[in-house]
Amino acid sequence: MKLNEFNQADEADARQAIAHCVAIPAWQQALVAARPYASLSALAERAQQLAQRWQQAELDQALSAHPRIGEAAQGTAHEATLSRQEQAAMQQADRDLQLAMRAGNQAYEARFGRVFLIRASGRSAEQMLAELQRRLNNNKACEQQETLAQLREITLLRLKESII
Ligand SMILES: NC(=O)NC1=NC(=O)NC1=O
């Protein structure tokens, strides 16, 4: 969707255009409410600003829409399609790496009680596994901040692909 279309769309259409960026209704609502945006960078800036406020509650909301790394999202929903694209590197990873990632995900979930979240696009499977193993050593507070930063990166990447 073009920026001027986004600015002029009715609330429901504008909301629909960005809903797949992150499953946090308050963020979607606030971004739509702050229209019109003079430029794409103004839109991105506002989106980032709103995302800085996210804490545990928003993380819990958002993670429901992010399949585990290495588990290609099922279904045809827009988010599922995006996840598969973002995680493309995992599809080509060899079997050992896929098994290591699965074991890493299980260790991560046992330690932090939620799915390991990483901005997957632009990263190789090896890089994601290395990141998982590095972050396994984080304390809970630090890991929450890292996870929120990754969620912001995914969200802004998706926004930049949605409104052009
Ligand atoms: N668990 C995840 O990190 N999932 C994902 N990261 C992405 O960049 N897309 C996903 O679906």
Ligand as a Chemical Component Dictionary entry (heavy atoms), coordinates in Angstrom:
data_LIG
# 
_chem_comp.id                   LIG 
_chem_comp.type                 NON-POLYMER 
_chem_comp.pdbx_formal_charge   0 
_chem_comp.three_letter_code    LIG 
# 
loop_
_chem_comp_atom.comp_id 
_chem_comp_atom.atom_id 
_chem_comp_atom.alt_atom_id 
_chem_comp_atom.type_symbol 
_chem_comp_atom.charge 
_chem_comp_atom.model_Cartn_x 
_chem_comp_atom.model_Cartn_y 
_chem_comp_atom.model_Cartn_z 
_chem_comp_atom.pdbx_ordinal 
LIG N1 N1 N 0 10.452 -17.415 16.600 1  
LIG C1 C1 C 0 10.819 -16.492 15.682 2  
LIG O1 O1 O 0 11.808 -15.780 15.849 3  
LIG N2 N2 N 0 10.001 -16.362 14.563 4  
LIG C2 C2 C 0 10.243 -15.445 13.582 5  
LIG N3 N3 N 0 11.232 -14.581 13.433 6  
LIG C3 C3 C 0 11.037 -13.869 12.246 7  
LIG O2 O2 O 0 11.770 -13.017 11.785 8  
LIG N4 N4 N 0 9.897  -14.305 11.664 9  
LIG C4 C4 C 0 9.350  -15.279 12.455 10 
LIG O3 O3 O 0 8.308  -15.932 12.275 11 
# 
loop_
_chem_comp_bond.comp_id 
_chem_comp_bond.atom_id_1 
_chem_comp_bond.atom_id_2 
_chem_comp_bond.value_order 
_chem_comp_bond.pdbx_ordinal 
LIG N1 C1 SING 1  
LIG C1 O1 DOUB 2  
LIG C1 N2 SING 3  
LIG N2 C2 SING 4  
LIG C2 N3 DOUB 5  
LIG C2 C4 SING 6  
LIG N3 C3 SING 7  
LIG C3 O2 DOUB 8  
LIG C3 N4 SING 9  
LIG N4 C4 SING 10 
LIG C4 O3 DOUB 11 
# 
